[in-house]
Amino acid sequence: MEKNNNKKLVIVEVIKESMNLYKNNFWLLFKLNAIGVLILLVTSNFNNLRKYVDIMELNFLIGFIGIILIFVGLYYSFRVTVSLILSIKDRYVDKEVTIKEIYNRSKENIWKYIGSLLLFGLMIIIPVLFTGIGVTKVDTIILKIVFIIVGSVLLSYIMVKYRFAMYVRIFKPEINNYFRYSNKLVNNYFWEVLCILLVSFLAQLPSIIMSVLIDVNTIGLFERFIYNNITHIITLAAGPFLMGLSVIAYLKLDNE
């Protein structure tokens, strides 16, 4: 019983420390995060201009530029994400940083982050597809439930066990098998890490609820913009706190 209480205390401490870190370094973390959100906001909405253009050639040009913007935007968005990870880690250990300095440092780590993120993405494809097939393709209720449960359990397992691989790749580049290292870190703390990930999921509940309850065809232009970008709005407000949860949890586990 005592061991379980200590584990619960770890979760509470991570949440509290992430909130305090964000509060005490608000402008640094908010500005960094806002840059990334703005990049994603522009790239994800640029192609919407095609709806208001009737000239075919101009429509094609907007689409072509939009494709380029997606790739460029993703690169710089990931660069800002790495900057945010580095700044959270440095401020957690009371190291002074500036946006310019941390952004320059992110250049050394960007491809390590992107490479590990792509591998992580490949790992979760199968459980995501499995769950998706259960939701959309399976008609038998029992079989549908089995597909969804199995897919969800596998997805949760991978998300928890290998969540820290990207951080290992950035902070400890000398370690070749960073997925194994992440797995080793989480070994005795599976449920704690899962709970921390669930906090991030709960932060996205408003967007999920809106997608279920609101018919996008019945709302105005401004409301539709909010509806389409609610995830960006949530990330703008809570992004550094949610990232802090994950980074601080990693730092605590890696220091044991």
C-alpha positions as CSV (number, residue, x, y, z in Angstrom):
1,M,0.0,0.0,0.0
2,E,2.8,2.4,0.9
3,K,4.4,1.8,-2.5
4,N,1.2,2.7,-4.3
5,N,0.8,5.9,-2.3
6,N,4.3,7.0,-3.3
7,K,3.5,6.4,-6.9
8,K,0.4,8.6,-6.7
9,L,2.5,11.3,-5.1
10,V,4.9,11.1,-8.1
11,I,2.0,11.9,-10.5
12,V,0.8,14.8,-8.3
13,E,4.3,16.2,-8.1
14,V,4.9,16.0,-11.9
15,I,1.6,17.9,-12.5
16,K,2.4,20.5,-9.8
17,E,6.0,21.0,-11.0
18,S,4.9,21.4,-14.6
19,M,2.3,24.0,-13.6
20,N,4.9,25.9,-11.6
21,L,7.5,25.7,-14.3
22,Y,5.0,27.2,-16.8
23,K,3.9,29.9,-14.4
24,N,7.5,30.9,-13.5
25,N,8.7,30.9,-17.1
26,F,5.4,32.0,-18.7
27,W,6.6,34.4,-21.4
28,L,9.5,32.3,-22.5
29,L,7.5,29.1,-22.9
30,F,4.3,30.8,-24.2
31,K,6.2,32.7,-26.9
32,L,8.0,29.6,-28.1
33,N,4.8,27.6,-28.1
34,A,2.8,30.4,-29.8
35,I,5.3,30.5,-32.7
36,G,4.8,26.8,-33.3
37,V,1.0,27.1,-33.1
38,L,1.0,30.0,-35.5
39,I,3.1,28.0,-38.0
40,L,0.6,25.1,-37.8
41,L,-2.4,27.5,-38.0
42,V,-1.1,29.1,-41.2
43,T,-0.1,25.9,-42.9
44,S,-3.3,24.0,-42.0
45,N,-5.6,26.9,-43.1
46,F,-3.8,28.1,-46.2
47,N,-5.5,25.6,-48.5
48,N,-8.9,26.9,-47.4
49,L,-8.3,29.9,-49.6
50,R,-9.1,27.7,-52.6
51,K,-12.8,27.7,-51.5
52,Y,-12.9,31.5,-52.3
53,V,-11.1,31.4,-55.6
54,D,-12.9,30.6,-58.8
55,I,-10.0,31.0,-61.2
56,M,-8.6,27.5,-61.9
57,E,-5.0,28.5,-62.4
58,L,-4.9,30.5,-59.2
59,N,-6.7,27.7,-57.4
60,F,-4.0,25.3,-58.6
61,L,-1.2,27.7,-57.6
62,I,-2.7,28.0,-54.0
63,G,-2.8,24.2,-53.8
64,F,0.8,23.9,-55.0
65,I,2.0,26.6,-52.5
66,G,0.0,24.9,-49.8
67,I,1.8,21.6,-50.3
68,I,5.2,23.3,-50.0
69,L,4.0,25.2,-46.9
70,I,2.9,21.9,-45.2
71,F,6.5,20.5,-45.5
72,V,8.2,23.7,-44.6
73,G,5.7,24.4,-41.8
74,L,6.2,20.9,-40.3
75,Y,9.9,21.3,-40.3
76,Y,9.8,24.6,-38.4
77,S,7.0,23.4,-36.2
78,F,9.1,20.4,-35.1
79,R,12.1,22.8,-34.6
80,V,10.0,24.9,-32.2
81,T,8.8,21.7,-30.5
82,V,12.5,20.7,-29.9
83,S,13.2,24.2,-28.7
84,L,10.3,23.9,-26.2
85,I,11.6,20.5,-25.0
86,L,15.1,21.9,-24.5
87,S,13.9,25.0,-22.7
88,I,11.7,23.1,-20.3
89,K,14.6,20.8,-19.5
90,D,17.0,23.7,-18.9
91,R,14.6,25.8,-16.8
92,Y,13.8,22.7,-14.8
93,V,17.4,22.6,-13.7
94,D,17.5,26.4,-13.3
95,K,19.6,27.1,-16.4
96,E,19.1,30.5,-18.0
97,V,18.1,30.4,-21.6
98,T,16.8,32.8,-24.3
99,I,14.6,32.0,-27.3
100,K,17.3,32.8,-29.8
101,E,19.9,30.6,-28.0
102,I,17.5,27.6,-27.5
103,Y,16.2,27.9,-31.1
104,N,19.8,27.7,-32.4
105,R,20.5,24.7,-30.3
106,S,17.4,23.0,-31.7
107,K,19.0,22.8,-35.1
108,E,21.5,20.2,-33.8
109,N,18.7,18.0,-32.6
110,I,15.9,18.5,-35.2
111,W,16.6,15.5,-37.4
112,K,17.2,13.2,-34.4
113,Y,13.8,14.2,-33.2
114,I,12.1,13.8,-36.6
115,G,13.7,10.4,-37.2
116,S,12.7,9.0,-33.8
117,L,9.2,10.5,-34.2
118,L,8.8,8.8,-37.6
119,L,9.8,5.4,-36.1
120,F,7.4,6.0,-33.2
121,G,4.7,6.8,-35.7
122,L,5.4,3.5,-37.6
123,M,5.1,1.6,-34.4
124,I,1.6,2.9,-33.6
125,I,0.2,2.5,-37.2
126,I,-0.9,-1.2,-36.6
127,P,-2.9,-0.6,-33.4
128,V,-4.4,2.6,-34.9
129,L,-5.5,0.7,-38.1
130,F,-6.8,-2.2,-35.9
131,T,-9.0,0.2,-33.9
132,G,-10.1,2.1,-37.1
133,I,-11.1,-1.2,-38.7
134,G,-13.2,-2.0,-35.7
135,V,-14.9,1.3,-35.7
136,T,-15.6,1.6,-39.5
137,K,-15.5,-1.8,-41.1
138,V,-16.7,-4.4,-38.5
139,D,-20.5,-4.8,-38.2
140,T,-20.8,-7.5,-35.5
141,I,-21.0,-5.7,-32.2
142,I,-18.9,-8.2,-30.2
143,L,-16.2,-8.3,-32.9
144,K,-16.3,-4.5,-33.1
145,I,-15.7,-4.3,-29.3
146,V,-12.9,-6.8,-29.5
147,F,-11.1,-4.9,-32.3
148,I,-11.5,-1.6,-30.5
149,I,-10.3,-3.0,-27.1
150,V,-7.3,-4.8,-28.6
151,G,-6.3,-1.9,-30.7
152,S,-6.7,0.6,-27.8
153,V,-4.7,-1.6,-25.4
154,L,-1.8,-2.1,-27.9
155,L,-1.8,1.6,-28.7
156,S,-1.7,2.6,-25.0
157,Y,1.1,0.1,-24.4
158,I,3.3,1.5,-27.2
159,M,2.5,5.1,-26.3
160,V,3.5,4.5,-22.7
161,K,6.5,2.3,-23.1
162,Y,8.2,4.3,-25.9
163,R,6.9,7.8,-25.2
164,F,10.3,9.0,-24.0
165,A,12.3,7.7,-26.9
166,M,12.3,11.1,-28.6
167,Y,13.7,12.7,-25.4
168,V,16.4,10.0,-25.1
169,R,17.4,10.7,-28.7
170,I,17.8,14.5,-27.9
171,F,19.3,14.4,-24.4
172,K,21.4,11.2,-24.8
173,P,22.5,10.9,-28.4
174,E,25.2,8.4,-27.5
175,I,22.5,5.8,-26.8
176,N,21.8,3.9,-30.0
177,N,18.7,1.9,-28.9
178,Y,16.7,4.8,-27.5
179,F,13.4,2.8,-27.7
180,R,14.8,0.1,-25.4
181,Y,16.1,2.8,-23.1
182,S,12.6,4.4,-22.9
183,N,11.1,0.9,-22.2
184,K,13.6,0.4,-19.4
185,L,12.8,3.8,-17.8
186,V,9.1,3.0,-17.8
187,N,9.4,-0.6,-16.5
188,N,8.2,0.0,-13.0
189,Y,6.1,3.1,-13.7
190,F,3.7,2.0,-16.5
191,W,0.5,3.2,-14.8
192,E,2.0,6.5,-13.6
193,V,3.2,7.4,-17.2
194,L,-0.2,6.3,-18.5
195,C,-2.0,8.6,-16.1
196,I,0.3,11.5,-17.2
197,L,-0.6,10.8,-20.8
198,L,-4.3,10.7,-19.9
199,V,-4.0,14.3,-18.6
200,S,-2.9,15.3,-22.1
201,F,-5.8,13.4,-23.6
202,L,-8.3,15.1,-21.2
203,A,-7.0,18.5,-22.4
204,Q,-8.2,17.6,-25.9
205,L,-11.7,16.6,-24.7
206,P,-13.3,19.9,-25.8
207,S,-12.4,19.3,-29.4
208,I,-13.7,15.7,-29.3
209,I,-17.0,16.9,-27.7
210,M,-17.4,19.7,-30.2
211,S,-16.9,17.3,-33.1
212,V,-19.7,15.0,-31.8
213,L,-22.2,17.7,-30.8
214,I,-21.8,20.4,-33.4
215,D,-23.0,20.3,-37.0
216,V,-20.4,22.4,-38.8
217,N,-22.9,23.2,-41.6
218,T,-25.2,25.0,-39.2
219,I,-22.6,27.5,-37.7
220,G,-21.3,30.8,-39.0
221,L,-17.9,31.6,-40.5
222,F,-16.2,32.7,-37.3
223,E,-17.7,29.8,-35.3
224,R,-16.5,27.4,-38.0
225,F,-13.0,28.8,-37.7
226,I,-13.0,28.2,-34.0
227,Y,-14.4,24.7,-34.6
228,N,-11.7,23.8,-37.1
229,N,-8.9,25.2,-35.0
230,I,-10.0,24.3,-31.4
231,T,-7.0,21.9,-31.1
232,H,-4.6,24.8,-32.0
233,I,-6.4,27.1,-29.4
234,I,-6.0,24.5,-26.7
235,T,-2.4,23.9,-27.6
236,L,-1.8,27.7,-27.5
237,A,-3.0,27.9,-23.9
238,A,-1.9,24.6,-22.5
239,G,0.9,23.3,-24.7
240,P,3.9,24.2,-22.5
241,F,2.1,22.7,-19.4
242,L,1.3,19.4,-21.3
243,M,4.9,19.2,-22.7
244,G,6.2,19.9,-19.3
245,L,4.3,16.9,-17.9
246,S,6.1,14.6,-20.3
247,V,9.6,16.1,-20.1
248,I,9.6,16.4,-16.3
249,A,8.3,12.8,-16.0
250,Y,11.2,11.7,-18.2
251,L,13.8,13.7,-16.2
252,K,12.5,12.2,-12.9
253,L,12.7,8.7,-14.2
254,D,16.1,9.1,-15.8
255,N,17.5,10.5,-12.6
256,E,16.6,7.4,-10.5
